[in-house]
Amino acid sequence: MGAPFWKTKTLDKLSKREWESLCDGCGKCCLHKLEDEDTGRVHLTMVACRLLDTDQCRCSDYPRRHRQVPECVRMRPDNIASLVLPSSCAYRLLAEGHDLPSWHPLVSGRADSVHTANASVRRWVVSARDVPEEDFEDYVIASEEPDS
């Protein structure tokens, strides 16, 4: 059997199914980010998009997410480098020439491995449904992505 697709194809050559399977379900890209207007520095919060199912770490309305949340991250092969993505993100890792971590579901063969490795937000995230937007700054956790 040949090498897995993520080792043989560039991101721009992946099928839609392959592209979607790279998402490990960590939920980190769904965290609200606050930009300091004076410094331009981006701060991550522990507040997730209102559409994130915080138990499953998956979008509850993935097909319509951009209509419901216009600022939802639009990941494409040509914009990965310009997005604020966690260092563990498969899209970022592959774009930077790295391999997937052992806990990634494509490597482990288990959808829950991202959670059992504590590489997801599931244990500590709060939903934007439960926090008023004016209070998001009270939930800042890092100036870069959180280490899980």
N, CA, C and O atoms as a GROMACS GRO file, in nm:
protein
  592
    1MET      N    1   0.084  -0.118   0.000
    1MET     CA    2   0.000   0.000   0.000
    1MET      C    3   0.088   0.124   0.000
    1MET      O    4   0.193   0.126   0.065
    2GLY      N    5   0.047   0.227  -0.073
    2GLY     CA    6   0.128   0.348  -0.087
    2GLY      C    7   0.120   0.439   0.034
    2GLY      O    8   0.050   0.412   0.132
    3ALA      N    9   0.195   0.545   0.026
    3ALA     CA   10   0.197   0.644   0.133
    3ALA      C   11   0.062   0.714   0.141
    3ALA      O   12  -0.009   0.725   0.041
    4PRO      N   13   0.026   0.762   0.260
    4PRO     CA   14  -0.102   0.832   0.275
    4PRO      C   15  -0.105   0.960   0.192
    4PRO      O   16  -0.001   1.020   0.164
    5PHE      N   17  -0.225   1.002   0.153
    5PHE     CA   18  -0.241   1.115   0.062
    5PHE      C   19  -0.172   1.243   0.112
    5PHE      O   20  -0.119   1.319   0.031
    6TRP      N   21  -0.173   1.268   0.241
    6TRP     CA   22  -0.114   1.392   0.292
    6TRP      C   23   0.038   1.395   0.280
    6TRP      O   24   0.100   1.500   0.296
    7LYS      N   25   0.097   1.279   0.251
    7LYS     CA   26   0.242   1.274   0.230
    7LYS      C   27   0.278   1.280   0.082
    7LYS      O   28   0.394   1.302   0.047
    8THR      N   29   0.180   1.260  -0.004
    8THR     CA   30   0.209   1.254  -0.148
    8THR      C   31   0.148   1.369  -0.228
    8THR      O   32   0.186   1.389  -0.344
    9LYS      N   33   0.054   1.443  -0.169
    9LYS     CA   34  -0.013   1.552  -0.242
    9LYS      C   35   0.009   1.684  -0.171
    9LYS      O   36   0.022   1.690  -0.048
   10THR      N   37   0.013   1.789  -0.249
   10THR     CA   38   0.013   1.923  -0.190
   10THR      C   39  -0.131   1.960  -0.156
   10THR      O   40  -0.225   1.901  -0.209
   11LEU      N   41  -0.146   2.058  -0.069
   11LEU     CA   42  -0.281   2.096  -0.025
   11LEU      C   43  -0.371   2.134  -0.142
   11LEU      O   44  -0.490   2.105  -0.140
   12ASP      N   45  -0.317   2.199  -0.242
   12ASP     CA   46  -0.399   2.242  -0.356
   12ASP      C   47  -0.439   2.127  -0.448
   12ASP      O   48  -0.519   2.147  -0.540
   13LYS      N   49  -0.385   2.009  -0.427
   13LYS     CA   50  -0.419   1.892  -0.511
   13LYS      C   51  -0.514   1.794  -0.441
   13LYS      O   52  -0.550   1.691  -0.498
   14LEU      N   53  -0.554   1.826  -0.318
   14LEU     CA   54  -0.641   1.735  -0.244
   14LEU      C   55  -0.784   1.740  -0.295
   14LEU      O   56  -0.832   1.844  -0.339
   15SER      N   57  -0.851   1.626  -0.289
   15SER     CA   58  -0.994   1.623  -0.320
   15SER      C   59  -1.067   1.690  -0.203
   15SER      O   60  -1.009   1.710  -0.096
   16LYS      N   61  -1.192   1.722  -0.223
   16LYS     CA   62  -1.272   1.784  -0.116
   16LYS      C   63  -1.277   1.691   0.006
   16LYS      O   64  -1.265   1.737   0.119
   17ARG      N   65  -1.294   1.563  -0.017
   17ARG     CA   66  -1.299   1.465   0.093
   17ARG      C   67  -1.166   1.461   0.169
   17ARG      O   68  -1.165   1.459   0.292
   18GLU      N   69  -1.055   1.458   0.096
   18GLU     CA   70  -0.924   1.457   0.159
   18GLU      C   71  -0.902   1.586   0.240
   18GLU      O   72  -0.855   1.582   0.354
   19TRP      N   73  -0.936   1.700   0.180
   19TRP     CA   74  -0.921   1.829   0.247
   19TRP      C   75  -0.998   1.830   0.379
   19TRP      O   76  -0.943   1.865   0.483
   20GLU      N   77  -1.123   1.791   0.374
   20GLU     CA   78  -1.208   1.791   0.494
   20GLU      C   79  -1.155   1.694   0.600
   20GLU      O   80  -1.167   1.721   0.720
   21SER      N   81  -1.098   1.582   0.558
   21SER     CA   82  -1.050   1.483   0.654
   21SER      C   83  -0.926   1.531   0.730
   21SER      O   84  -0.890   1.472   0.832
   22LEU      N   85  -0.861   1.635   0.681
   22LEU     CA   86  -0.745   1.688   0.752
   22LEU      C   87  -0.784   1.757   0.883
   22LEU      O   88  -0.703   1.766   0.975
   23CYS      N   89  -0.907   1.805   0.891
   23CYS     CA   90  -0.951   1.868   1.015
   23CYS      C   91  -0.956   1.762   1.124
   23CYS      O   92  -1.026   1.661   1.110
   24ASP      N   93  -0.880   1.785   1.232
   24ASP     CA   94  -0.875   1.686   1.341
   24ASP      C   95  -0.986   1.703   1.443
   24ASP      O   96  -1.002   1.619   1.532
   25GLY      N   97  -1.064   1.810   1.431
   25GLY     CA   98  -1.173   1.833   1.525
   25GLY      C   99  -1.128   1.890   1.659
   25GLY      O  100  -1.192   1.866   1.761
   26CYS      N  101  -1.018   1.964   1.658
   26CYS     CA  102  -0.968   2.022   1.784
   26CYS      C  103  -1.052   2.140   1.829
   26CYS      O  104  -1.062   2.166   1.949
   27GLY      N  105  -1.113   2.213   1.736
   27GLY     CA  106  -1.195   2.328   1.769
   27GLY      C  107  -1.117   2.457   1.791
   27GLY      O  108  -1.177   2.561   1.818
   28LYS      N  109  -0.986   2.454   1.780
   28LYS     CA  110  -0.905   2.572   1.810
   28LYS      C  111  -0.927   2.686   1.710
   28LYS      O  112  -0.918   2.802   1.748
   29CYS      N  113  -0.955   2.654   1.586
   29CYS     CA  114  -0.976   2.762   1.489
   29CYS      C  115  -1.110   2.831   1.512
   29CYS      O  116  -1.136   2.937   1.454
   30CYS      N  117  -1.195   2.773   1.596
   30CYS     CA  118  -1.325   2.831   1.626
   30CYS      C  119  -1.322   2.924   1.747
   30CYS      O  120  -1.425   2.978   1.786
   31LEU      N  121  -1.205   2.942   1.806
   31LEU     CA  122  -1.194   3.032   1.921
   31LEU      C  123  -1.199   3.177   1.874
   31LEU      O  124  -1.142   3.213   1.771
   32HIS      N  125  -1.268   3.259   1.951
   32HIS     CA  126  -1.272   3.402   1.920
   32HIS      C  127  -1.135   3.463   1.947
   32HIS      O  128  -1.068   3.432   2.045
   33LYS      N  129  -1.098   3.550   1.857
   33LYS     CA  130  -0.971   3.621   1.867
   33LYS      C  131  -1.001   3.770   1.880
   33LYS      O  132  -1.092   3.822   1.816
   34LEU      N  133  -0.923   3.837   1.963
   34LEU     CA  134  -0.938   3.980   1.981
   34LEU      C  135  -0.809   4.048   1.936
   34LEU      O  136  -0.700   4.006   1.975
   35GLU      N  137  -0.822   4.150   1.856
   35GLU     CA  138  -0.703   4.221   1.810
   35GLU      C  139  -0.688   4.351   1.887
   35GLU      O  140  -0.782   4.429   1.898
   36ASP      N  141  -0.570   4.372   1.939
   36ASP     CA  142  -0.537   4.497   2.008
   36ASP      C  143  -0.521   4.603   1.900
   36ASP      O  144  -0.432   4.594   1.816
   37GLU      N  145  -0.606   4.704   1.902
   37GLU     CA  146  -0.604   4.806   1.798
   37GLU      C  147  -0.475   4.887   1.798
   37GLU      O  148  -0.434   4.939   1.694
   38ASP      N  149  -0.410   4.898   1.913
   38ASP     CA  150  -0.286   4.976   1.922
   38ASP      C  151  -0.166   4.899   1.870
   38ASP      O  152  -0.081   4.954   1.800
   39THR      N  153  -0.158   4.770   1.904
   39THR     CA  154  -0.040   4.691   1.868
   39THR      C  155  -0.063   4.597   1.750
   39THR      O  156   0.033   4.552   1.688
   40GLY      N  157  -0.189   4.567   1.720
   40GLY     CA  158  -0.220   4.471   1.615
   40GLY      C  159  -0.204   4.327   1.660
   40GLY      O  160  -0.227   4.234   1.583
   41ARG      N  161  -0.163   4.309   1.786
   41ARG     CA  162  -0.143   4.174   1.839
   41ARG      C  163  -0.278   4.103   1.856
   41ARG      O  164  -0.376   4.164   1.901
   42VAL      N  165  -0.281   3.976   1.821
   42VAL     CA  166  -0.403   3.896   1.832
   42VAL      C  167  -0.398   3.814   1.960
   42VAL      O  168  -0.299   3.748   1.990
   43HIS      N  169  -0.507   3.820   2.034
   43HIS     CA  170  -0.518   3.745   2.159
   43HIS      C  171  -0.630   3.642   2.144
   43HIS      O  172  -0.740   3.674   2.100
   44LEU      N  173  -0.600   3.520   2.181
   44LEU     CA  174  -0.700   3.414   2.176
   44LEU      C  175  -0.780   3.413   2.306
   44LEU      O  176  -0.729   3.441   2.414
   45THR      N  177  -0.905   3.381   2.290
   45THR     CA  178  -0.991   3.366   2.408
   45THR      C  179  -1.028   3.219   2.421
   45THR      O  180  -1.003   3.139   2.331
   46MET      N  181  -1.087   3.185   2.533
   46MET     CA  182  -1.139   3.050   2.551
   46MET      C  183  -1.287   3.044   2.513
   46MET      O  184  -1.357   2.949   2.548
   47VAL      N  185  -1.334   3.146   2.441
   47VAL     CA  186  -1.472   3.154   2.396
   47VAL      C  187  -1.479   3.104   2.252
   47VAL      O  188  -1.412   3.157   2.163
   48ALA      N  189  -1.559   3.003   2.230
   48ALA     CA  190  -1.573   2.945   2.096
   48ALA      C  191  -1.695   3.002   2.025
   48ALA      O  192  -1.790   3.048   2.088
   49CYS      N  193  -1.690   2.997   1.896
   49CYS     CA  194  -1.802   3.036   1.811
   49CYS      C  195  -1.931   2.972   1.862
   49CYS      O  196  -1.930   2.859   1.912
   50ARG      N  197  -2.039   3.044   1.850
   50ARG     CA  198  -2.168   2.992   1.897
   50ARG      C  199  -2.211   2.866   1.823
   50ARG      O  200  -2.295   2.792   1.873
   51LEU      N  201  -2.155   2.841   1.705
   51LEU     CA  202  -2.192   2.722   1.629
   51LEU      C  203  -2.111   2.597   1.668
   51LEU      O  204  -2.145   2.486   1.628
   52LEU      N  205  -2.005   2.616   1.746
   52LEU     CA  206  -1.923   2.500   1.782
   52LEU      C  207  -1.997   2.414   1.884
   52LEU      O  208  -2.036   2.461   1.991
   53ASP      N  209  -2.014   2.288   1.851
   53ASP     CA  210  -2.065   2.189   1.947
   53ASP      C  211  -1.947   2.160   2.038
   53ASP      O  212  -1.853   2.092   1.998
   54THR      N  213  -1.953   2.210   2.160
   54THR     CA  214  -1.837   2.203   2.250
   54THR      C  215  -1.809   2.062   2.302
   54THR      O  216  -1.701   2.038   2.355
   55ASP      N  217  -1.903   1.970   2.288
   55ASP     CA  218  -1.877   1.830   2.326
   55ASP      C  219  -1.805   1.755   2.215
   55ASP      O  220  -1.713   1.678   2.241
   56GLN      N  221  -1.848   1.777   2.093
   56GLN     CA  222  -1.791   1.708   1.978
   56GLN      C  223  -1.676   1.785   1.913
   56GLN      O  224  -1.598   1.728   1.836
   57CYS      N  225  -1.666   1.915   1.943
   57CYS     CA  226  -1.567   2.003   1.879
   57CYS      C  227  -1.585   2.004   1.728
   57CYS      O  228  -1.488   1.999   1.652
   58ARG      N  229  -1.708   2.011   1.687
   58ARG     CA  230  -1.742   2.021   1.545
   58ARG      C  231  -1.848   2.129   1.528
   58ARG      O  232  -1.926   2.156   1.619
   59CYS      N  233  -1.851   2.188   1.412
   59CYS     CA  234  -1.949   2.291   1.382
   59CYS      C  235  -2.088   2.229   1.376
   59CYS      O  236  -2.108   2.126   1.312
   60SER      N  237  -2.183   2.292   1.443
   60SER     CA  238  -2.320   2.239   1.446
   60SER      C  239  -2.397   2.270   1.317
   60SER      O  240  -2.504   2.214   1.294
   61ASP      N  241  -2.344   2.358   1.233
   61ASP     CA  242  -2.408   2.389   1.105
   61ASP      C  243  -2.302   2.415   0.999
   61ASP      O  244  -2.299   2.521   0.936
   62TYR      N  245  -2.215   2.318   0.981
   62TYR     CA  246  -2.099   2.333   0.893
   62TYR      C  247  -2.136   2.380   0.751
   62TYR      O  248  -2.070   2.471   0.700
   63PRO      N  249  -2.237   2.323   0.686
   63PRO     CA  250  -2.267   2.365   0.549
   63PRO      C  251  -2.306   2.514   0.537
   63PRO      O  252  -2.279   2.577   0.435
   64ARG      N  253  -2.367   2.569   0.642
   64ARG     CA  254  -2.415   2.708   0.636
   64ARG      C  255  -2.338   2.802   0.729
   64ARG      O  256  -2.383   2.913   0.758
   65ARG      N  257  -2.223   2.759   0.776
   65ARG     CA  258  -2.149   2.835   0.877
   65ARG      C  259  -2.112   2.976   0.832
   65ARG      O  260  -2.117   3.069   0.912
   66HIS      N  261  -2.076   2.994   0.707
   66HIS     CA  262  -2.035   3.126   0.660
   66HIS      C  263  -2.153   3.221   0.645
   66HIS      O  264  -2.136   3.343   0.654
   67ARG      N  265  -2.272   3.167   0.623
   67ARG     CA  266  -2.391   3.253   0.620
   67ARG      C  267  -2.429   3.296   0.760
   67ARG      O  268  -2.471   3.410   0.782
   68GLN      N  269  -2.415   3.205   0.855
   68GLN     CA  270  -2.454   3.235   0.992
   68GLN      C  271  -2.347   3.316   1.067
   68GLN      O  272  -2.380   3.400   1.151
   69VAL      N  273  -2.220   3.290   1.036
   69VAL     CA  274  -2.108   3.358   1.102
   69VAL      C  275  -2.013   3.405   0.992
   69VAL      O  276  -1.918   3.334   0.957
   70PRO      N  277  -2.038   3.524   0.938
   70PRO     CA  278  -1.957   3.573   0.825
   70PRO      C  279  -1.807   3.576   0.852
   70PRO      O  280  -1.729   3.561   0.759
   71GLU      N  281  -1.766   3.595   0.977
   71GLU     CA  282  -1.623   3.600   1.010
   71GLU      C  283  -1.562   3.461   1.030
   71GLU      O  284  -1.445   3.450   1.065
   72CYS      N  285  -1.638   3.356   1.008
   72CYS     CA  286  -1.588   3.219   1.020
   72CYS      C  287  -1.466   3.203   0.928
   72CYS      O  288  -1.466   3.251   0.814
   73VAL      N  289  -1.365   3.135   0.977
   73VAL     CA  290  -1.242   3.113   0.902
   73VAL      C  291  -1.274   3.041   0.770
   73VAL      O  292  -1.342   2.939   0.768
   74ARG      N  293  -1.222   3.096   0.662
   74ARG     CA  294  -1.236   3.033   0.530
   74ARG      C  295  -1.098   2.982   0.491
   74ARG      O  296  -1.016   3.055   0.434
   75MET      N  297  -1.073   2.857   0.522
   75MET     CA  298  -0.942   2.798   0.495
   75MET      C  299  -0.934   2.748   0.352
   75MET      O  300  -1.021   2.675   0.304
   76ARG      N  301  -0.828   2.790   0.285
   76ARG     CA  302  -0.800   2.746   0.149
   76ARG      C  303  -0.650   2.723   0.139
   76ARG      O  304  -0.574   2.780   0.216
   77PRO      N  305  -0.607   2.642   0.046
   77PRO     CA  306  -0.463   2.619   0.031
   77PRO      C  307  -0.382   2.747   0.016
   77PRO      O  308  -0.267   2.754   0.060
   78ASP      N  309  -0.440   2.849  -0.048
   78ASP     CA  310  -0.365   2.972  -0.074
   78ASP      C  311  -0.369   3.074   0.039
   78ASP      O  312  -0.305   3.178   0.028
   79ASN      N  313  -0.442   3.047   0.149
   79ASN     CA  314  -0.445   3.146   0.256
   79ASN      C  315  -0.402   3.091   0.393
   79ASN      O  316  -0.409   3.163   0.493
   80ILE      N  317  -0.359   2.968   0.398
   80ILE     CA  318  -0.321   2.905   0.526
   80ILE      C  319  -0.218   2.990   0.601
   80ILE      O  320  -0.233   3.012   0.722
   81ALA      N  321  -0.117   3.038   0.534
   81ALA     CA  322  -0.011   3.113   0.600
   81ALA      C  323  -0.058   3.245   0.659
   81ALA      O  324   0.003   3.297   0.752
   82SER      N  325  -0.167   3.299   0.608
   82SER     CA  326  -0.215   3.429   0.657
   82SER      C  327  -0.317   3.417   0.770
   82SER      O  328  -0.358   3.518   0.826
   83LEU      N  329  -0.356   3.296   0.805
   83LEU     CA  330  -0.456   3.275   0.910
   83LEU      C  331  -0.391   3.252   1.045
   83LEU      O  332  -0.278   3.205   1.054
   84VAL      N  333  -0.463   3.287   1.151
   84VAL     CA  334  -0.417   3.258   1.287
   84VAL      C  335  -0.467   3.117   1.318
   84VAL      O  336  -0.581   3.097   1.358
   85LEU      N  337  -0.376   3.020   1.300
   85LEU     CA  338  -0.410   2.880   1.322
   85LEU      C  339  -0.316   2.823   1.428
   85LEU      O  340  -0.201   2.866   1.440
   86PRO      N  341  -0.365   2.727   1.506
   86PRO     CA  342  -0.277   2.666   1.606
   86PRO      C  343  -0.161   2.591   1.540
   86PRO      O  344  -0.173   2.543   1.428
   87SER      N  345  -0.052   2.581   1.612
   87SER     CA  346   0.067   2.513   1.558
   87SER      C  347   0.040   2.365   1.532
   87SER      O  348   0.113   2.301   1.456
   88SER      N  349  -0.065   2.310   1.594
   88SER     CA  350  -0.099   2.169   1.576
   88SER      C  351  -0.196   2.145   1.460
   88SER      O  352  -0.229   2.030   1.430
   89CYS      N  353  -0.241   2.251   1.395
   89CYS     CA  354  -0.340   2.239   1.286
   89CYS      C  355  -0.279   2.163   1.168
   89CYS      O  356  -0.170   2.197   1.121
   90ALA      N  357  -0.348   2.062   1.121
   90ALA     CA  358  -0.299   1.980   1.010
   90ALA      C  359  -0.274   2.064   0.884
   90ALA      O  360  -0.175   2.043   0.814
   91TYR      N  361  -0.364   2.157   0.856
   91TYR     CA  362  -0.346   2.240   0.737
   91TYR      C  363  -0.218   2.321   0.748
   91TYR      O  364  -0.141   2.330   0.653
   92ARG      N  365  -0.195   2.380   0.864
   92ARG     CA  366  -0.073   2.459   0.887
   92ARG      C  367   0.051   2.369   0.883
   92ARG      O  368   0.150   2.403   0.819
   93LEU      N  369   0.045   2.256   0.952
   93LEU     CA  370   0.158   2.164   0.955
   93LEU      C  371   0.200   2.122   0.814
   93LEU      O  372   0.318   2.130   0.778
   94LEU      N  373   0.103   2.080   0.736
   94LEU     CA  374   0.135   2.034   0.600
   94LEU      C  375   0.184   2.149   0.512
   94LEU      O  376   0.276   2.131   0.432
   95ALA      N  377   0.123   2.267   0.527
   95ALA     CA  378   0.168   2.383   0.448
   95ALA      C  379   0.312   2.420   0.482
   95ALA      O  380   0.385   2.470   0.397
   96GLU      N  381   0.352   2.394   0.608
   96GLU     CA  382   0.488   2.426   0.652
   96GLU      C  383   0.585   2.310   0.630
   96GLU      O  384   0.702   2.320   0.668
   97GLY      N  385   0.538   2.200   0.570
   97GLY     CA  386   0.625   2.088   0.538
   97GLY      C  387   0.643   1.985   0.649
   97GLY      O  388   0.735   1.903   0.644
   98HIS      N  389   0.557   1.989   0.749
   98HIS     CA  390   0.565   1.894   0.860
   98HIS      C  391   0.465   1.779   0.839
   98HIS      O  392   0.380   1.785   0.751
   99ASP      N  393   0.478   1.677   0.920
   99ASP     CA  394   0.385   1.563   0.916
   99ASP      C  395   0.275   1.582   1.020
   99ASP      O  396   0.282   1.673   1.102
  100LEU      N  397   0.176   1.498   1.014
  100LEU     CA  398   0.068   1.502   1.112
  100LEU      C  399   0.113   1.438   1.242
  100LEU      O  400   0.195   1.346   1.241
  101PRO      N  401   0.062   1.486   1.356
  101PRO     CA  402   0.098   1.427   1.485
  101PRO      C  403   0.037   1.288   1.501
  101PRO      O  404  -0.060   1.254   1.433
  102SER      N  405   0.093   1.210   1.589
  102SER     CA  406   0.045   1.072   1.609
  102SER      C  407  -0.099   1.066   1.656
  102SER      O  408  -0.167   0.966   1.632
  103TRP      N  409  -0.148   1.169   1.723
  103TRP     CA  410  -0.286   1.169   1.772
  103TRP      C  411  -0.388   1.213   1.666
  103TRP      O  412  -0.508   1.206   1.691
  104HIS      N  413  -0.341   1.258   1.550
  104HIS     CA  414  -0.436   1.300   1.446
  104HIS      C  415  -0.520   1.180   1.405
  104HIS      O  416  -0.466   1.071   1.386
  105PRO      N  417  -0.652   1.197   1.392
  105PRO     CA  418  -0.738   1.084   1.356
  105PRO      C  419  -0.697   1.008   1.230
  105PRO      O  420  -0.718   0.887   1.221
  106LEU      N  421  -0.639   1.076   1.132
  106LEU     CA  422  -0.594   1.006   1.011
  106LEU      C  423  -0.476   0.914   1.040
  106LEU      O  424  -0.459   0.812   0.973
  107VAL      N  425  -0.396   0.947   1.140
  107VAL     CA  426  -0.281   0.866   1.177
  107VAL      C  427  -0.321   0.758   1.277
  107VAL      O  428  -0.284   0.642   1.263
  108SER      N  429  -0.398   0.797   1.378
  108SER     CA  430  -0.435   0.704   1.485
  108SER      C  431  -0.546   0.607   1.443
  108SER      O  432  -0.558   0.497   1.496
  109GLY      N  433  -0.627   0.651   1.346
  109GLY     CA  434  -0.741   0.570   1.305
  109GLY      C  435  -0.861   0.582   1.399
  109GLY      O  436  -0.959   0.508   1.386
  110ARG      N  437  -0.853   0.677   1.494
  110ARG     CA  438  -0.962   0.695   1.591
  110ARG      C  439  -1.005   0.842   1.594
  110ARG      O  440  -0.922   0.931   1.615
  111ALA      N  441  -1.132   0.868   1.573
  111ALA     CA  442  -1.183   1.005   1.571
  111ALA      C  443  -1.164   1.077   1.703
  111ALA      O  444  -1.152   1.199   1.705
  112ASP      N  445  -1.162   1.003   1.814
  112ASP     CA  446  -1.152   1.067   1.946
  112ASP      C  447  -1.008   1.088   1.991
  112ASP      O  448  -0.986   1.142   2.100
  113SER      N  449  -0.910   1.048   1.913
  113SER     CA  450  -0.770   1.058   1.957
  113SER      C  451  -0.726   1.202   1.983
  113SER      O  452  -0.639   1.225   2.067
  114VAL      N  453  -0.784   1.298   1.914
  114VAL     CA  454  -0.752   1.438   1.938
  114VAL      C  455  -0.795   1.478   2.080
  114VAL      O  456  -0.729   1.561   2.143
  115HIS      N  457  -0.903   1.420   2.129
  115HIS     CA  458  -0.952   1.451   2.264
  115HIS      C  459  -0.874   1.374   2.370
  115HIS      O  460  -0.839   1.430   2.474
  116THR      N  461  -0.847   1.248   2.344
  116THR     CA  462  -0.774   1.169   2.444
  116THR      C  463  -0.630   1.218   2.459
  116THR      O  464  -0.567   1.197   2.563
  117ALA      N  465  -0.577   1.284   2.356
  117ALA     CA  466  -0.442   1.341   2.363
  117ALA      C  467  -0.445   1.483   2.423
  117ALA      O  468  -0.342   1.549   2.431
  118ASN      N  469  -0.563   1.527   2.463
  118ASN     CA  470  -0.581   1.663   2.516
  118ASN      C  471  -0.536   1.770   2.416
  118ASN      O  472  -0.482   1.874   2.455
  119ALA      N  473  -0.558   1.744   2.289
  119ALA     CA  474  -0.519   1.838   2.185
  119ALA      C  475  -0.639   1.918   2.133
  119ALA      O  476  -0.627   1.990   2.033
  120SER      N  477  -0.753   1.906   2.200
  120SER     CA  478  -0.872   1.979   2.159
  120SER      C  479  -0.913   2.076   2.270
  120SER      O  480  -0.858   2.075   2.380
  121VAL      N  481  -1.011   2.159   2.238
  121VAL     CA  482  -1.060   2.258   2.333
  121VAL      C  483  -1.173   2.204   2.421
  121VAL      O  484  -1.224   2.275   2.508
  122ARG      N  485  -1.211   2.082   2.400
  122ARG     CA  486  -1.331   2.026   2.462
  122ARG      C  487  -1.337   2.042   2.614
  122ARG      O  488  -1.445   2.066   2.667
  123ARG      N  489  -1.228   2.030   2.684
  123ARG     CA  490  -1.230   2.032   2.830
  123ARG      C  491  -1.234   2.172   2.891
  123ARG      O  492  -1.265   2.186   3.009
  124TRP      N  493  -1.203   2.275   2.813
  124TRP     CA  494  -1.192   2.408   2.874
  124TRP      C  495  -1.262   2.522   2.800
  124TRP      O  496  -1.262   2.635   2.849
  125VAL      N  497  -1.321   2.496   2.688
  125VAL     CA  498  -1.384   2.601   2.609
  125VAL      C  499  -1.522   2.639   2.666
  125VAL      O  500  -1.590   2.558   2.728
  126VAL      N  501  -1.560   2.765   2.643
  126VAL     CA  502  -1.696   2.810   2.673
  126VAL      C  503  -1.757   2.861   2.542
  126VAL      O  504  -1.685   2.910   2.455
  127SER      N  505  -1.885   2.851   2.530
  127SER     CA  506  -1.953   2.891   2.407
  127SER      C  507  -1.987   3.040   2.410
  127SER      O  508  -2.020   3.095   2.515
  128ALA      N  509  -1.978   3.102   2.294
  128ALA     CA  510  -2.018   3.243   2.281
  128ALA      C  511  -2.166   3.260   2.311
  128ALA      O  512  -2.211   3.371   2.337
  129ARG      N  513  -2.242   3.151   2.307
  129ARG     CA  514  -2.384   3.159   2.346
  129ARG      C  515  -2.399   3.193   2.494
  129ARG      O  516  -2.502   3.244   2.536
  130ASP      N  517  -2.293   3.164   2.572
  130ASP     CA  518  -2.299   3.182   2.717
  130ASP      C  519  -2.222   3.303   2.768
  130ASP      O  520  -2.223   3.330   2.888
  131VAL      N  521  -2.156   3.376   2.680
  131VAL     CA  522  -2.072   3.489   2.721
  131VAL      C  523  -2.106   3.610   2.633
  131VAL      O  524  -2.097   3.601   2.511
  132PRO      N  525  -2.145   3.721   2.693
  132PRO     CA  526  -2.170   3.841   2.612
  132PRO      C  527  -2.040   3.887   2.544
  132PRO      O  528  -1.933   3.881   2.604
  133GLU      N  529  -2.052   3.933   2.422
  133GLU     CA  530  -1.933   3.973   2.346
  133GLU      C  531  -1.849   4.077   2.418
  133GLU      O  532  -1.727   4.075   2.409
  134GLU      N  533  -1.913   4.167   2.489
  134GLU     CA  534  -1.837   4.270   2.561
  134GLU      C  535  -1.752   4.211   2.674
  134GLU      O  536  -1.665   4.280   2.728
  135ASP      N  537  -1.775   4.086   2.712
  135ASP     CA  538  -1.697   4.020   2.817
  135ASP      C  539  -1.588   3.928   2.762
  135ASP      O  540  -1.513   3.869   2.840
  136PHE      N  541  -1.575   3.915   2.630
  136PHE     CA  542  -1.476   3.824   2.572
  136PHE      C  543  -1.336   3.852   2.624
  136PHE      O  544  -1.258   3.759   2.644
  137GLU      N  545  -1.301   3.979   2.645
  137GLU     CA  546  -1.165   4.011   2.690
  137GLU      C  547  -1.136   3.951   2.827
  137GLU      O  548  -1.019   3.934   2.863
  138ASP      N  549  -1.238   3.919   2.904
  138ASP     CA  550  -1.218   3.853   3.034
  138ASP      C  551  -1.177   3.707   3.017
  138ASP      O  552  -1.139   3.642   3.114
  139TYR      N  553  -1.185   3.657   2.895
  139TYR     CA  554  -1.157   3.516   2.867
  139TYR      C  555  -1.031   3.496   2.782
  139TYR      O  556  -1.011   3.389   2.727
  140VAL      N  557  -0.948   3.598   2.772
  140VAL     CA  558  -0.822   3.587   2.697
  140VAL      C  559  -0.733   3.484   2.765
  140VAL      O  560  -0.715   3.486   2.887
  141ILE      N  561  -0.679   3.394   2.685
  141ILE     CA  562  -0.594   3.287   2.741
  141ILE      C  563  -0.450   3.294   2.692
  141ILE      O  564  -0.360   3.242   2.756
  142ALA      N  565  -0.430   3.359   2.577
  142ALA     CA  566  -0.295   3.363   2.522
  142ALA      C  567  -0.286   3.466   2.412
  142ALA      O  568  -0.387   3.510   2.356
  143SER      N  569  -0.164   3.506   2.382
  143SER     CA  570  -0.141   3.596   2.270
  143SER      C  571  -0.111   3.516   2.144
  143SER      O  572  -0.101   3.572   2.035
  144GLU      N  573  -0.098   3.388   2.159
  144GLU     CA  574  -0.084   3.295   2.048
  144GLU      C  575  -0.179   3.180   2.075
  144GLU      O  576  -0.262   3.189   2.166
  145GLU      N  577  -0.168   3.072   1.998
  145GLU     CA  578  -0.264   2.966   2.021
  145GLU      C  579  -0.239   2.900   2.156
  145GLU      O  580  -0.126   2.898   2.205
  146PRO      N  581  -0.345   2.845   2.218
  146PRO     CA  582  -0.330   2.779   2.347
  146PRO      C  583  -0.256   2.648   2.335
  146PRO      O  584  -0.269   2.578   2.234
  147ASP      N  585  -0.180   2.614   2.436
  147ASP     CA  586  -0.117   2.482   2.441
  147ASP      C  587  -0.213   2.392   2.515
  147ASP      O  588  -0.249   2.418   2.630
  148SER      N  589  -0.256   2.285   2.450
  148SER     CA  590  -0.351   2.195   2.515
  148SER      C  591  -0.282   2.073   2.567
  148SER      O  592  -0.346   1.986   2.625
   0.00000   0.00000   0.00000
